[in-house]
Amino acid sequence: MEIFTVFGNPIYHSKSPLLHNYALYKLGINAKYTRYLLKSSKDFRNLFFSLGLSGANITLPYKEDIANICDEIRGIGQKIGAVNAIVKENDKIIGYNTDAIGFYKNIEGKNIQNALILGAGGSARAVAMILRENNINVIIANRSKEKLTFFRDRYFETYTNDNINKITNTKFDIIINATSSSINNELPLEYEILQSLFSNSKIAFDLMYGIRCKFLELAKEKGLESIDGSKMLLYQAISALSLFINIDEERIKPHMEYIYKIIQ
């Protein structure tokens, strides 16, 4: 039996095991998918192999750390420098990023031309790069200046929370919360600043799902279309499982879509 898991901290809220295990069952694959509370990325390589895993998903806050221990990164993950899916090939760890396409499938056809991303971690990188590949202008804002280096080096316009007031009158088609603020039931920015940003925007997207989200609650009050990360989870999971078991996404999709509707 093959074993897959999702690593993260926190991990209690993850619905990945429900999605993956149902699809594995329906496809007749002798495998199971679990979740693992990872308290540190130190010695991750040894842990991965000692658990006998064939593959794994990576979630907050380890997507960049795990990218650094991969033997190879394929696809758009090379540009992002962060992975959310890894596969064992012989004695090597191969990294991928399915977050990017998982996010983009949520907004296809919404006529988005400019976007503001709050946060600068691995998920923010994935969102920024897939938006740029689709000719959408992107601005990044983050609490600390250090993590913005990745984006500045790639010629993104960046701001810290200290000077984001300079763009509060800018019209954004979408504002994306890629921080972990919603885990703690907090806002990613000061209330007044976020309120001003929402006043000139159309869509609010929070990458988190399954928990109360002040970010989206405020967006709804301001009349914005509000989207959480649940379908991003679905779409990235379909792509990840395809990598894990080498089966075409179209065979996986109906099973994951079915169980997704049930667990909502």
N, C-alpha and C positions, 0 to 999 in steps of 0.2 A: 504493500500500500504506500502510495506517495503521500507526503505530508506538506501542506502549505500553511502559512500563517500571516498575520499582519502584526508588525511591530510598531509600538508607539507609546506615548505617555502624555495624556491619559489614553486609555484604550477601551474603557468600559462601555462607551457609547457606540462603538463600531458595529455597524450592521454587515460588514464584509463577510463574516462567517455564514450568515443567513443566505446571502446572495450566492456565494461560491458553492456552498455545500448543496444547495438545491440544484444548481446547474450541474454539478458533478454527478449527483444522483440521477437526474433525468438523462444525462448523457451516458450513463452506465460506466463511469470512470471509477476505478478502485482507488479513491483518494479521499482525504479529509482536509478541512481548512479550519484553523484555530486562530486565537488571538493571544498575543504575548505582551505583557507589560514590560517594556524595556526601560530600565532605570538609568542606563548609561550606554553609550555607543562604544565604550572601551572594550576591547577584546571581542568585538562583534563578529569578526570573521570566524574565530574559534567557536563561538556560540552557534552561529549558523550551521556549521558543519557538524557540531556535536549533537544538535537536535535532529539531524538526519533529514533536513528539509530539501525539497526539490526546487522550491521557489518561495518568495515572500513579497508581501506589500510593505511599504515603509510609509508611515505617516508622521505627523508632528511629534517631536521637533527634530527628526533625524535625517531628513531627505538629503541635506548637503553632506552631513557626516558620512553616510553610507556611500554616497557617490565617490568619496575619497578613497574607499577601500575596495571598490570594484576593480576587477582586472581589466574590464572593458566596458564602455558605455556606448550604446548604439542608438541611432535615430536622433530625434530632437533633444534627447537627454544630454547629448554632447554639447549643445549650445547652452543648455540650461544650467549644467553643473549641479543638478539635483536629480535624484531618482526616487520613484515611488513603487517600482517593481524590480525585483532581482530574480534571476534564474540561475540555477546551478548547471554548468556545462562542464563535465568531467570534474576537475578539481578547481574550476574557476567560477567566479561570481560575475555574471553579466548584468549590467544595469540598464534600465529603460525608464522613460518617463511617459506614462499614459495620462497623467493629470492634465497635460496641455490640451490634448484632443478631447478629454472628458469635459473640461471646462467649455471649450469652444462650441461643442455640440449644443450647449444650452442657449447660445445666443445667435446661432446662425439665422440669417434672415431678418434680424432686428434692426438693420440699417444703422449700425454703430460706427461712428467715425472717430470719436475720441473717448479716452477712458482714463480714469484715475484709479490707481491701485494703492491701497493702504497696506503697508507691510513690505518687507524686503527679504523674506526667507525663501525656502525652496519652492513653495507653492506660488509665491509672487513671481519668482523667476519664470516658472512654467507659464503662467497666465500672460506675463509681459511678452515672452518670446512668441507665443502662438498668436497673440494679437498683432504684433509687429509683422509676422509672416503673412497676415491677412490685411495688411496695409491700414491698420488702425493706429492712430496716434496715441501714445501712452505716456502718462506722467506717473512717477512713483513718489510716494511720501512715506517716511518711516520715522520712528521715534529717535533712533540713533543714526549718526552720520556714517559710521564705519560700514554698516551693511549695505549702504547705498553705493559703495565703490564698484561692485559688480555692474550696476546699472549705469553709473557715470562712465565707466570704461567702455560701455557699449553705446554711448551717446544718447541715453535716455535723459529726459528732463527730470530732475529730482529735487525734492524738498524734504526738510525735516519738519517734525511737528512744531518746532519753534518758529518757522517762517512760512508755514502753509497758509497763513492768513493772506499771503500775496495772491493766492489763486481762488479765494472763496467766491469771487464773482465770475469765475470761468464757467462756461456751460459744458457739462460733461454728459455724454449720452449714457454712460454707466460708471458707477463707483463700486469698486470691488474691495471688500474687506478680506484681506489675506493674512491678517494678524490672528493671534490666538485669543483675542479679547473676549469673544463670545463664550469661550470655555469657562471664563470666570464671571460671566454675566455682566460684562463691562462694555463700554463704548471704546472704539479704537482712537477716538479723538475727543477733545472737549465738546460738550453738548452744543454750545453756541456755534462753534466752527463747523461741526457736522451739519447742523441745521441750515447754516448758510450755504454749504455745498449742495445739500439736497434741494434747496430752493431753485437751483439752476440745472437740475439733473432729471433724467427720465427713469433710469433703472438702478436699483441697488441689489448687489449680489454678495452674499456672505458664503464663504467656502465651507463653513461649519454646517452641520445638520443635526436634527434630533434633539436639540436643546433650545431653551428659551434664548432669543436673540434680540437684545436691545437695539442693535444696529438696524435690523429689519423692521422692528416695531416703530422706530422713529421714522424710517423711510415710508412706511405705510401711512403714518400720520400726515406726512407731507405729500401724499398722493402718488408716490413712485411705485412702479411695478417692482415687486420684491421677489427675489429668487434665492433659495438656500442651496446648499451643496449636495442635496440628496441625489439629484439626477447626475451631477458631476461624478458622484460616487458610483452610480450605476454605469455610466458610460466608460469611466476609467477601469471599472471592474471587468467589463466585457473584454476590453483590450488586454488587460493583465492576464485573465484566465486563458485567453487565446495563446498568449506567450507561454504560460505554465504548461499547458497540455497539448500545444501544437494542433489546435483545432480551429477552423475558420470562425471568425466572429459571428457570422450570420447563423451558424448552428447554435451558438451560445446565447445570442440575443433574445430569442423568444422566451427561454427559460428564466433568464435573469429579469426580463421585463415583467413576467408573470409574478414572480415572488416579490419584486419591488413594489408592485401595486398592492399586494396583500399586507406588507409590513409598514406601509405608510400610515 
